[in-house]
Amino acid sequence: MGKLCILQINKIYIKISIQITIPTELIGSLPRTTALLEGQQAYKAGHISLNQLDKLQDHAVRQTLSELEKTGPGQLTDGEQAKPSFLVYPYVFGFDLDFSFYKH
């Protein structure tokens, strides 16, 4: 529903309905599934292999892309599903940080 504006011009009242559309697109992070979060923790604890973690991440990325395609045209993103941390992933490998599920 648009915003209703009433203008007065020379004692004549004019009603105008204004509707503003602001196009938006997701370009950032999406929440990870429980399966992926558990897989990340299992990898960090040494319970699953990197290959198994990669499969979980690939599945999460495919699922994310599939869901985003349903929203219509626009940019698609992997939702940063395979990143070690939404906050610090560009820096994880350069420093001894333990913000991620990666083994150090």
Secondary structure, DSSP 4 states (H G I P E B T S, - for coil): -PEEEEEEETTEEEEEEE---------S--PPPHHHHHHHHHHHTTSS-HHHHHHHHHHHHHHHHHHHHTT-SS----TTTT-S-TTTTTTGGGTT--SSSS--
